[in-house]
Amino acid sequence: MKMKANRLPKYQKLLLRKLMFNRLLNDSLINKCLDKYNFKINNLDKLDNDLPLNYRGYNLTDKQVKMLGGLHTLELWDCPNITDESVKMLGELHTLELWNCPNITDESIKMLGGLHTLKLIACPNITDKSVKLLGGLHTLKLSHCPNITDESVKILRGLHTLELWDCPNITDESVKMLGGLHTLKLIACPNITDNSVKLLGRLHALKLANCPNITDESVKMLGELHTLILWNCPNITNDAVKMLKRVHTLKISYCPNINVNSY
């Protein structure tokens, strides 16, 4: 009697999925490879349905991505050949990461508001039009997305976690409205200043990295945070750190004007 796929050890499931994506193998050849597992499939689609695992794909096509809607977590890296045609069908995933997928646009992203976690990295054709519809997510990461502005970010106040990485058009106008989040990460956002950061003292966790315009003026007001991470913020000094005694977890790296022995 052949065992069901969900009874296989995880490493064997992962091997099966790799076999499925090797387009040099057909159904009968895959089954020949699977004999040692005492496992039988009727076709490739059946294998996909039985293996709801995490998958990281490189250079996939729309045809392949359409088969992956039943996964828990899907990471699509360097996939210039995928389009909105397949991505708009991924709304049932738990977590989706799109990295350097230049042909993905608002047309599909606006349909992903039901995910738990969405990470958009180096997707230049995503704009405020779709991002402002993602307020129901738990976690959203926007990285190297030059067309994202305050217009959409200021609407994301209902998120649990938001990460903004190298988003040059994000300013104090939207960040000052994010104080009700649980976790906020601001990385390489040159237009964020003390004017907004000083209003973030009610967050649970805040990360500031490569933010050259953040100074003691705002950081000294963050003493009620649970977690504060400061990375490469050259204008923060010991004067501000002394005001952070109540912070539960404080991590400071590459801040040249802070003496690590002062906290």
C-alpha positions as CSV (number, residue, x, y, z in Angstrom):
1,M,0.0,0.0,0.0
2,K,1.4,3.4,-1.0
3,M,1.7,6.0,1.8
4,K,0.1,9.5,1.5
5,A,2.3,12.4,0.9
6,N,1.5,14.1,4.2
7,R,3.0,11.1,6.0
8,L,6.4,11.6,4.4
9,P,9.3,13.2,6.4
10,K,9.8,16.8,5.4
11,Y,13.2,16.3,3.8
12,Q,11.6,13.7,1.5
13,K,8.7,16.1,0.6
14,L,11.2,18.7,-0.3
15,L,13.0,16.3,-2.6
16,L,9.7,15.5,-4.3
17,R,9.0,19.1,-4.9
18,K,12.4,19.6,-6.4
19,L,11.8,16.7,-8.7
20,M,8.5,18.2,-9.7
21,F,10.1,21.4,-10.8
22,N,12.8,19.7,-12.8
23,R,11.1,19.9,-16.2
24,L,13.4,17.2,-17.6
25,L,11.4,14.6,-15.6
26,N,8.0,13.4,-16.7
27,D,5.4,11.7,-14.5
28,S,6.6,8.2,-15.0
29,L,10.3,9.1,-14.4
30,I,9.4,10.8,-11.1
31,N,7.4,7.8,-10.0
32,K,10.4,5.6,-10.7
33,C,12.5,7.9,-8.5
34,L,9.9,7.7,-5.7
35,D,9.7,3.9,-5.6
36,K,12.2,3.9,-2.7
37,Y,9.8,6.0,-0.7
38,N,6.9,3.6,-1.3
39,F,4.9,6.5,-2.6
40,K,2.9,6.8,-5.8
41,I,1.5,9.9,-7.6
42,N,-0.8,9.9,-10.6
43,N,0.4,13.2,-12.0
44,L,2.4,16.3,-11.2
45,D,-0.6,18.3,-10.1
46,K,-1.5,15.6,-7.5
47,L,2.0,15.9,-6.1
48,D,1.7,19.6,-5.8
49,N,-1.7,19.4,-4.0
50,D,-0.3,16.9,-1.5
51,L,2.8,18.8,-0.5
52,P,1.8,22.2,1.0
53,L,5.4,23.2,1.9
54,N,7.5,26.3,1.9
55,Y,9.2,26.9,-1.4
56,R,11.9,29.3,-2.7
57,G,11.8,29.6,-6.5
58,Y,14.3,31.2,-8.9
59,N,13.5,32.2,-12.4
60,L,10.1,30.5,-12.5
61,T,7.3,31.1,-15.0
62,D,3.7,31.9,-14.6
63,K,2.8,28.3,-15.4
64,Q,4.9,27.0,-12.5
65,V,3.8,29.7,-10.0
66,K,0.1,29.0,-10.7
67,M,0.7,25.5,-9.2
68,L,1.9,26.9,-5.8
69,G,-1.2,28.6,-4.4
70,G,-1.6,25.8,-1.8
71,L,1.7,26.5,-0.1
72,H,2.2,28.1,3.3
73,T,5.2,30.3,2.3
74,L,6.4,31.1,-1.1
75,E,9.5,33.1,-2.0
76,L,10.0,34.2,-5.6
77,W,13.5,35.5,-6.2
78,D,14.8,36.9,-9.5
79,C,11.8,35.9,-11.5
80,P,11.6,38.3,-14.5
81,N,9.2,35.9,-16.3
82,I,6.4,35.9,-13.8
83,T,3.6,38.4,-14.2
84,D,0.4,39.5,-12.6
85,E,-1.3,36.6,-14.3
86,S,0.0,34.1,-11.7
87,V,0.7,36.3,-8.7
88,K,-2.9,37.4,-8.4
89,M,-3.8,33.7,-7.8
90,L,-1.6,33.5,-4.6
91,G,-4.1,35.2,-2.2
92,E,-4.5,32.0,-0.2
93,L,-0.9,31.9,0.9
94,H,0.2,32.7,4.4
95,T,3.5,34.4,3.4
96,L,4.7,35.7,0.1
97,E,8.0,37.3,-0.8
98,L,8.6,38.9,-4.2
99,W,12.3,39.8,-4.8
100,N,13.3,41.5,-8.0
101,C,10.2,40.6,-10.0
102,P,10.0,43.6,-12.4
103,N,6.8,42.6,-14.2
104,I,4.7,42.5,-11.1
105,T,2.4,45.5,-10.9
106,D,-0.5,46.9,-8.8
107,E,-2.9,44.6,-10.7
108,S,-1.9,41.6,-8.7
109,I,-0.6,43.2,-5.5
110,K,-4.0,44.8,-4.8
111,M,-5.5,41.2,-4.6
112,L,-3.1,40.0,-1.8
113,G,-4.6,41.9,1.1
114,G,-5.7,38.7,2.8
115,L,-2.2,37.3,3.3
116,H,-0.6,37.3,6.7
117,T,2.9,38.5,5.5
118,L,3.9,40.1,2.3
119,K,7.4,41.2,1.4
120,L,8.0,43.3,-1.7
121,I,11.7,43.8,-2.6
122,A,12.9,45.6,-5.7
123,C,9.6,45.6,-7.4
124,P,9.7,48.9,-9.2
125,N,6.2,48.8,-10.7
126,I,4.4,48.6,-7.4
127,T,2.8,52.0,-6.4
128,D,0.6,53.5,-3.8
129,K,-2.4,52.3,-5.7
130,S,-2.1,48.8,-4.4
131,V,-0.1,49.3,-1.2
132,K,-2.9,51.4,0.3
133,L,-5.1,48.3,0.0
134,L,-2.8,46.2,2.2
135,G,-3.8,47.6,5.6
136,G,-5.3,44.3,6.6
137,L,-2.0,42.4,6.6
138,H,-0.2,41.4,9.7
139,T,3.3,42.1,8.4
140,L,4.4,44.1,5.4
141,K,8.0,44.8,4.1
142,L,8.6,47.4,1.4
143,S,12.2,47.5,0.2
144,H,13.7,49.3,-2.8
145,C,10.2,50.3,-4.0
146,P,10.8,53.8,-5.4
147,N,7.2,54.5,-6.2
148,I,5.8,54.1,-2.7
149,T,5.1,57.4,-1.0
150,D,3.4,58.8,2.1
151,E,0.1,58.5,0.4
152,S,-0.2,54.8,1.0
153,V,2.1,54.3,4.0
154,K,0.0,56.7,6.2
155,I,-3.0,54.3,5.7
156,L,-1.1,51.3,7.1
157,R,-1.7,52.1,10.7
158,G,-3.6,48.8,11.3
159,L,-0.6,46.6,10.6
160,H,1.3,44.7,13.3
161,T,4.7,45.0,11.7
162,L,5.9,47.4,9.0
163,E,9.4,47.5,7.5
164,L,10.5,50.3,5.2
165,W,13.8,49.8,3.6
166,D,15.3,52.3,1.1
167,C,12.1,54.0,0.3
168,P,13.3,57.5,-0.6
169,N,9.8,59.0,-0.9
170,I,8.7,58.1,2.6
171,T,8.9,61.2,4.9
172,D,7.8,62.3,8.3
173,E,4.3,62.9,7.0
174,S,3.4,59.2,7.1
175,V,5.9,57.9,9.7
176,K,4.4,60.2,12.4
177,M,1.1,58.3,11.9
178,L,2.6,54.9,12.6
179,G,2.9,55.1,16.4
180,G,0.2,52.6,17.0
181,L,2.0,49.7,15.3
182,H,3.6,47.0,17.3
183,T,6.9,46.9,15.4
184,L,8.4,49.4,13.0
185,K,11.7,49.1,11.1
186,L,13.0,52.2,9.3
187,I,16.1,51.4,7.2
188,A,17.9,53.7,4.8
189,C,15.1,56.2,4.7
190,P,16.9,59.5,4.3
191,N,13.9,61.8,4.6
192,I,12.8,60.7,8.0
193,T,13.8,63.1,10.8
194,D,13.3,63.7,14.5
195,N,9.9,65.3,13.8
196,S,8.3,61.9,13.3
197,V,10.6,59.6,15.3
198,K,9.9,61.5,18.5
199,L,6.2,60.5,18.1
200,L,7.0,56.7,18.1
201,G,7.5,56.2,21.8
202,R,4.4,54.0,22.1
203,L,5.6,51.3,19.8
204,H,6.7,48.0,21.2
205,A,9.8,47.7,19.0
206,L,11.6,50.2,16.7
207,K,14.6,49.7,14.5
208,L,16.5,52.7,13.1
209,A,19.2,51.9,10.6
210,N,21.1,54.2,8.2
211,C,18.9,57.1,9.1
212,P,21.3,60.1,9.0
213,N,18.8,62.7,10.1
214,I,17.9,61.1,13.4
215,T,19.5,62.8,16.4
216,D,19.4,62.8,20.2
217,E,16.3,65.1,20.0
218,S,14.0,62.2,19.2
219,V,15.9,59.2,20.5
220,K,15.9,60.5,24.0
221,M,12.0,60.4,23.9
222,L,11.9,56.6,23.2
223,G,12.6,55.5,26.7
224,E,9.3,53.6,27.1
225,L,9.9,51.2,24.2
226,H,10.5,47.5,24.9
227,T,13.0,47.1,22.1
228,L,15.1,49.7,20.3
229,I,17.8,48.9,17.7
230,L,20.1,51.6,16.5
231,W,22.4,50.8,13.6
232,N,24.7,53.2,11.8
233,C,23.0,56.4,13.1
234,P,25.9,58.8,13.3
235,N,24.1,61.7,14.9
236,I,23.0,59.9,18.0
237,T,25.2,60.3,21.1
238,N,25.6,59.2,24.6
239,D,23.4,62.0,25.8
240,A,20.4,60.3,24.3
241,V,21.4,56.8,25.3
242,K,21.5,57.8,28.9
243,M,17.7,58.5,28.7
244,L,17.0,54.9,27.6
245,K,17.5,53.1,30.9
246,R,14.0,51.8,30.9
247,V,14.2,50.1,27.5
248,H,14.2,46.4,27.9
249,T,16.3,45.5,24.9
250,L,18.7,48.0,23.5
251,K,21.0,47.1,20.6
252,I,23.5,49.7,19.2
253,S,25.9,49.0,16.4
254,Y,28.1,51.2,14.2
255,C,27.0,54.5,15.9
256,P,30.4,56.3,16.1
257,N,29.3,58.8,18.7
258,I,28.0,56.3,21.2
259,N,30.4,54.8,23.7
260,V,29.2,51.2,24.2
261,N,30.3,51.4,27.8
262,S,27.8,54.1,28.5
263,Y,24.7,51.8,28.5
